[in-house]
């Protein structure tokens, strides 16, 4: 098994910086400065908007709606439409070195989705890979419960030398996701079915442990902390005007 550096650092008080840490890690892994790295974090309350959302006529209204619901806003590193992070969600950021990252996009999506589904199945969930009709931030590689409720979404970004695979799993409190997305998606004029929002309905720590156990079947896990150079780069990235909503 190949080694996989694992980071458990979280920055819930500053969601923009939290995302910037994953962005900085991706850059440094792609540049060969760090080994392949997986980050598992417990985020704060924030709506993560995609670049497509930022360009939508209702974006400012959507940001205001998120704020009114008690959520911050940021521009997400990967993914198709707005998604929600809160203290009941598990954030995964897998930075992968790859000389031809575009040629292996499909493989990374499939491997990650299947791994997450296996991890949730180990917790007693009828976890399946595939899009649920009407789900928020729809995607072929979503992980759902019984084909009815979305539990996890996966996005990907590639740069020269590597890729970032981002996953958010709703461990607890699907209602919080639903309640903030209703006004946000209305502002963005996006059609969806709030009933498709689901949660694993297991304690957050149990979900993280289950996911880590599944990664341990494929990798030799090496726990570490975010290094000073990555934190410094993250501060620079977080200061860019496009990072916050």
C-alpha positions in Angstrom: 0.0 0.0 0.0 1.2 3.5 -0.7 1.4 6.0 2.1 -1.2 8.7 2.5 -0.6 11.7 4.8 -3.7 12.4 6.9 -4.5 15.8 8.4 -7.3 16.2 11.0 -6.9 20.0 11.5 -10.1 22.0 11.3 -10.7 25.8 11.1 -14.4 26.2 11.7 -14.2 29.8 12.8 -12.9 30.9 9.3 -14.5 28.9 6.5 -12.6 30.9 3.8 -9.3 30.1 5.4 -10.3 26.4 5.9 -10.9 26.1 2.1 -7.6 28.0 1.5 -5.8 25.3 3.5 -7.1 22.6 1.2 -6.3 24.8 -1.8 -2.7 25.4 -0.6 -2.3 21.7 0.1 -3.3 20.8 -3.4 -0.9 23.3 -4.9 2.0 22.0 -2.8 1.2 18.4 -3.5 1.0 19.1 -7.2 4.4 20.9 -7.1 6.0 17.9 -5.4 6.6 19.8 -2.1 4.3 17.5 -0.1 3.2 13.9 -0.4 -0.3 12.8 -1.3 -2.5 14.2 1.5 -6.0 13.6 2.8 -7.7 16.2 5.0 -10.7 15.4 7.2 -12.2 18.4 8.9 -15.3 19.6 10.8 -16.3 22.9 9.2 -18.3 25.9 10.4 -21.6 27.0 8.9 -21.1 28.2 5.4 -22.7 27.9 2.0 -20.0 27.1 -0.6 -20.9 28.6 -3.9 -19.5 27.4 -7.2 -18.1 29.7 -9.8 -21.3 29.3 -11.9 -23.3 30.6 -8.9 -21.1 33.6 -8.6 -22.0 34.6 -12.2 -25.7 34.1 -11.7 -28.0 37.2 -11.5 -29.3 36.2 -8.0 -25.9 35.6 -6.4 -25.9 38.7 -4.1 -29.5 37.7 -3.0 -28.3 34.1 -2.4 -25.4 35.3 -0.2 -27.8 37.5 1.8 -30.2 34.6 2.2 -27.4 32.4 3.5 -26.3 35.2 6.0 -29.9 35.6 7.2 -30.0 31.8 8.0 -26.8 32.1 10.0 -24.4 30.8 7.3 -21.3 32.5 5.9 -20.4 32.2 2.2 -17.4 31.4 0.2 -16.4 30.3 -3.3 -15.7 26.5 -3.3 -12.6 24.8 -4.6 -14.5 22.2 -6.6 -18.1 21.3 -7.5 -20.9 22.3 -9.7 -23.4 24.3 -7.6 -23.9 25.6 -4.1 -23.4 23.1 -1.2 -23.7 23.4 2.5 -21.1 22.9 5.3 -22.0 22.9 9.0 -20.8 21.2 12.2 -22.7 18.0 11.3 -20.9 17.6 8.0 -17.6 15.9 7.3 -15.3 17.7 4.9 -12.7 15.6 3.0 -10.0 17.1 0.8 -7.8 14.6 -1.0 -4.8 16.2 -2.8 -3.3 13.8 -5.3 -0.1 14.2 -7.3 -0.6 13.2 -11.0 1.4 14.1 -14.1 -1.7 13.7 -16.2 -4.6 14.7 -13.8 -7.1 15.2 -16.6 -6.7 11.7 -17.9 -7.6 10.2 -14.6 -10.5 12.3 -13.5 -13.0 9.5 -14.0 -10.9 7.0 -12.0 -10.6 9.4 -9.0 -14.4 10.1 -9.0 -15.2 6.4 -9.1 -12.7 5.4 -6.5 -13.8 8.1 -4.1 -17.5 7.5 -4.5 -17.2 3.8 -4.1 -15.0 4.2 -1.0 -17.4 6.6 0.6 -20.3 4.2 -0.2 -18.5 1.3 1.4 -17.7 3.4 4.5 -21.3 4.4 5.0 -22.5 0.8 4.3 -20.2 -0.2 7.1 -22.3 2.1 9.3 -25.4 0.3 8.4 -26.6 2.6 5.6 -28.0 1.4 2.3 -25.4 3.6 0.5 -25.4 3.7 -3.3 -23.4 5.7 -5.9 -25.5 7.8 -8.2 -27.5 11.0 -8.6 -30.9 11.2 -7.0 -33.5 13.0 -9.2 -34.0 16.5 -7.8 -30.9 16.6 -5.6 -29.0 19.8 -4.7 -25.6 20.2 -6.4 -26.4 17.2 -8.6 -23.7 14.9 -9.7 -23.2 11.4 -11.2 -20.9 10.5 -8.3 -23.1 11.5 -5.4 -23.6 8.9 -2.7 -27.2 8.4 -1.6 -29.3 6.4 0.8 -31.5 3.8 -0.9 -31.7 5.8 -4.1 -33.8 8.5 -2.4 -31.7 10.9 -0.3 -28.4 12.4 -1.1 -25.8 11.9 1.7 -22.5 13.0 0.1 -21.3 15.0 -2.9 -18.0 14.8 -4.6 -16.2 17.5 -6.7 -12.9 17.6 -8.4 -10.4 20.2 -9.5 -7.3 19.6 -11.6 -4.2 21.7 -11.9 -0.8 21.1 -13.5 0.8 18.2 -11.6 -2.2 17.1 -9.5 -5.8 17.2 -8.5 -8.1 18.0 -5.5 -11.0 15.6 -4.8 -13.4 17.3 -2.4 -16.2 15.4 -0.6 -18.8 16.6 1.9 -20.8 14.0 3.9 -23.8 15.0 5.8 -23.4 13.0 9.0 -26.1 14.7 11.1 -28.8 17.4 10.7 -30.1 17.2 7.2 -32.7 19.9 8.2 -30.0 22.5 8.5 -28.9 21.9 4.9 -32.4 21.9 3.6 -33.5 25.1 5.4 -30.6 27.2 4.2 -30.6 25.8 0.6 -34.3 26.6 0.1 -33.9 30.4 0.0 -30.4 30.2 -1.6 -31.5 28.0 -4.5 -34.6 30.2 -4.9 -32.4 33.2 -5.3 -30.2 31.3 -7.8 -33.3 30.1 -9.7 -32.3 26.5 -9.3 -34.9 23.7 -9.4 -34.5 20.9 -6.8 -36.4 18.8 -4.4 -35.7 19.5 -0.7 -37.0 16.1 0.2 -33.8 14.6 -1.4 -31.6 16.0 1.3 -30.5 13.3 3.7 -28.0 12.6 6.5 -26.1 9.5 7.6 -27.8 9.9 11.0 -24.8 8.6 12.9 -22.5 10.6 15.2 -20.0 12.8 13.3 -17.1 11.0 15.0 -18.4 7.6 14.0 -18.7 8.7 10.4 -15.1 10.1 10.3 -13.9 6.8 11.9 -15.7 4.8 9.3 -14.3 6.8 6.5 -10.8 6.6 7.9 -11.1 2.8 8.3 -12.0 2.5 4.7 -9.1 4.6 3.5 -6.9 2.4 5.7 -7.9 -0.5 3.5 -6.2 1.2 0.5 -3.4 3.2 2.0 -0.9 3.3 4.8 -2.2 6.2 6.8 0.4 8.6 8.2 -1.2 11.2 10.6 0.4 14.7 10.4 -0.5 18.3 11.0 -0.7 21.2 8.6 2.8 22.6 8.2 3.8 26.2 8.5 4.6 26.7 4.8 1.1 25.5 3.8 -0.5 27.8 6.4 1.4 30.7 5.1 0.3 30.0 1.5 -3.3 29.5 2.7 -3.3 33.0 4.3 -2.2 34.4 0.9 -5.0 32.5 -0.9 -7.6 33.5 1.6 -6.8 37.1 1.1 -7.6 37.0 -2.5 -10.8 39.0 -3.2 -12.6 36.1 -5.0 -12.5 33.7 -2.1 -15.3 35.1 0.0 -18.9 35.6 -1.1 
